[in-house]
Amino acid sequence: MTMAGNEIRVDAPQRDILIKPISPVLGAEVAGVDLSKPVSKALVDRFKQALADYKVLVYRDQELTQQQLIAFSRMWGPLGEHIMPGAVRDGVAEVNVMSNKDAAGKPNGRHTDSSAKRWHTDRSYMPVPAMTSLLYGVEVPREGGDTLFVNASAAYDALSPEMKAKIEGLTAIHWVEWSRRTGGVAVATDYELKKAPPVKHKLVRIHPVTKRPAIYAGCHAWKIDGWSEEESRPLLDELVRHATQDRFVYRHKWRPHDLVQWDNRCTMHAATDFDTHKELRVLYRTIVECNPADAASM
């Protein structure tokens, strides 16, 4: 591996791989790798370090089937179950197909995931939350449909000393019932409630690789442990407002066949609107669970 400025070059059998920062906030573009072919553990280890460093990785110009996406995702760890209603399609349980395509192949007028337009970190309502998520753009809108990402480590660093002291040691309770109830789309199903009872996570999470603290909150965070819902909302909402200032946000404008991967341990993200009546948006998503030891430390 060689470095030139902020760029990282990795010698790989397929060809020279370039990992280049994509914004000053967070994120890096990965060029020169074909993920439809098997990749080595050594190369995935390089990507794991890059993910910890940059928090979002964008692999350009990929041509992936669902099974090829699964194969690459599994090299990061065990895949999590998609428990949302209607999430499992095409008979492939590991892939959540997010689509606004109707039976005739035309846009159906529905957003691919309206509830995801709120700031969140994936599966924080699960006992073992998501370590990383991978989202593959099979078809993407020409305009709109961007995905927004927050650098929650930088947001923590920018908190006042008084706020840091206030949230030190606090634990938030994350609950799928709360986020479904307040999401304006659908209430939680009995299956979701069974798989995702209220779970506690530290409000300030220490990243297991970088050791940097990050705000761990979002729309799944219901209340502070030991506080009432009414007491909790002002603080939780203030932290999200702080973290989602433009100075901490990277807006990803999708290109066809982008594979976008992010680190749920130190980011929040949100979907945006697009013309659902004219534009198609078809995405494949996989979720990789946290290491159980990391989850236990949360």
N, C-alpha and C positions, 0 to 999 in steps of 0.2 A: 504494500500500500504506500502511495506517495501523496503528499499534500502540496497544493499550490494555492496560497492565500487561504480562503475559507473553503475551497473545493477539496474533496477527497476523491482520489482515484484508486480504484481497486482492480488489481489484475485478476481476471477471471477467465476460465476456459472459453466462454462464449465470445467475449471481446472485452475491450477496456470499458470499465464501468465508471461513470462520473456521478458523484453525489454533490449537488450544488445548491446553496441556499436560494430559496425562492422568494423570500421576503425578509425584511429586517426584524419581523416580529417572531416568526417561527416558520418551520417548513423547509423542506429540501426536495429538489427534483432528482430522481434517479433515472439516468439514461444509460443505455447500453446493455440492458439485461432482458432476456426473453424468458418470462416466468411461465410460459406454456411448457417449457422443458424443465427437467429436474435441476435443482440448484443444490449446491453443497451446503453442509452444515456450517462450514467455515464462512461461506458467503452470507448465510442467514445471520451468523453471529456479527458480521460487519453491519448488516442492516439493523440488527437489534441495538448496537451502539449508536448508529445514526439516528434511530428512532428516539432513543433517550436524549440525544443531543439536540435534535431538531423538532421533535414532538409530532410532526406530520411528515410523511414521505409520499411523494407523488411519482409513481412508476408510469412513465409515458408509453403510449403506443403498444399496449398489450392486446393480444388476441387470445382470450381465455374462455374455455368452457367452464361450466360449474364445477366439474370434477377437477380441473386444473387449478381453479381457485381454491378448492378444498385442500388439494395436495400442498400448495404453498402455505396456506393458512395453518395447516397442522404442524408445519415445521416450527411454528412459534409457540405451540402448546395445545392443550386440549380445547376443542371447540365447544362453545356454549350452546344450549338449546334456545331456540326462538320460541318464546312462550306466548307471544301476542296472537290474538285471533287472526287467522288467515295468513300468518307469516310463512308457513311452510307450503310451498307450491312445487309443482312439477315432480313431486315424489322424492325430492332431495332434501332430507331433514336438516342438513347442515347449512343450507343456503336460504336466506330470506330474499325472495324475489319481490322487489318494490317496483311497481309498474302502473302506469295509467293507460295501458294499451287494452283496447277491447277485443272481442273475438274476431273482428274484421281487421285488426291491426291499426285502428285509428285511435286518437286520443279520446278518453272517455269523460273528460272534464273534471276528474278528481285528482287532488294532490296525492303524490305517492306516499306521503306520510305526514299528515297535517300536524299530528302531535309533536313531531320532531322539530317544528318551527320554534319551539321554546328552547332556551339554553339548557343543556343537560350533559351528563357524562353517562355513557352506555352502561346499563345493567347495574347502576349503583343501588338499585332496590333489591338486588340479589345477595344472598349470603356470600357467594363468591362472585364478585363483580368482574367486569371486563377489563382485561389488561390492554388489549388492542382490538380495534375494529378495522375491517378491510371492506371497501366499497368500490365495486367495479362498474364503470359506466358503459353499459352495453349500448344504450342510446341516450343522448343528452340533449336538452333544449339548445337551440341556437342563441336564445336570450333567456336570462333568468335561471332559476334553479341552482344558484350558487350555494356552496356550503361554507359557513362561517366557523372559524376556529379561534379559541381564546387560549393564550399562553397563561395558564393559571399560576405558574411559578413566578413569572414576571409580575402578575397582578398581586400576588402575595408580597413580593419584595417591595412594591410601591405602597403598601398599606402604611398608615401612620403607626408610630410606636405604640400609641394608645390602643389602636384597634388590634394590633398584634397581641398585645397583652390581654385584651378582652377575650379574644377567641382561643388563646392558648389553652389546650387541654379540653376544649369543648367537643362534644360528640353530637352529631346530627342523626336523627332517625329518618331513614329513607323508606318510602312505602309506595308500592305500585298503586294501591287504592287511592292515595292522595293525588298522584300525578295523573291518573286516569280521570279522577273526579274533576280536577281543575283544568284538564286539557281540552274540554269542549268537544271531544270526538266520541268516545265510548267509555262506559264504566268498566272497571276491571272485572274479568270473568272469574268464576269460581276456581278455574284451573290456575289462573294467574295468582289469585290470592293464596292458593295452596302452595304454589311453588315459590312465592315471594312474599313471605310474611314481613312485618316491619323489621328492619335490620339497622344496626348502629355502625356508623363510620366516623372516624375523626374528621373534624371540620378542616383541620390543617393536616394534609397528608405528606409524609416524607417519601420522596421517590426512592425506590430500592436501589437504583443504579447511580443516579446523580447525587442523591442525598439532599436534593433541594426541596424545601417545603413548597406546597401548592395549595390553593383553595380548592376544597373538594365539596362542591355543592351542586346547584342546579335545580331543575323543576321536580326531580324525584325526592329532594330533601323536604321532609314534612315539618319537622320541628326539632328544636334542641332538646337533647335528653335531659329530663328533669324540669323543663320549662313547659308552659302551656303553648298551644298553637298561637294564641294571640300574642304572647310574649316573644315567640320565636320569629314570627314573620318579618318584623322590621329589620332584624339583624340579617336574616338569610337573604332577604330581598336587597338590602344594602350591599352585601358582599357580591351578589350577582351583578348589580348595577355598576359597582366599581370594576369588577373583572371584565365586563363587556364594553368598556370604553374603547373607542377606535384605536387607541395606541396599543392595545393588547390583542387586536383582532387581525387575523389574516382571512381574506375572502378568496376562496378557491373557485375560479371560473373553469368549469369542466370542459375538457376536450373529449371527443369520442375515444373510448378505450383507455381512459385514465383508470389506474388502480390507485385509490387514495387510502392510506393507512394512517391511523392516528393512535396516540398514546393516551388512553383514558385516565391514566394515573395523574396526569398533569395538564389536562386540557378540558375545556367544555366546547360544545359545538351546537350548531343550529342550522336547520334547513331554511330555504327561502322560497318565495313564490315564483311561479312561472305561468305562462298561458296554458293551462291544462286542457283547454279546448282545441288548441292548435299545435301544441308542441308535445312530442313524446319524451318520456323519461323512464328508462328501464334500467334498474340497478340490481346487481347481485351483492348481497352482504353476508359476511361471515363474522363471527365474534370469537375471540380467543380469551379464555378465562385467565384470571390472575393465578399466579402461583399460590397454592393454599397458605403457605407461610406468610406471603405478602398480605393476603386477604386477612389473615388472623391478626396481623399487626395494625390493621386499620381500625 
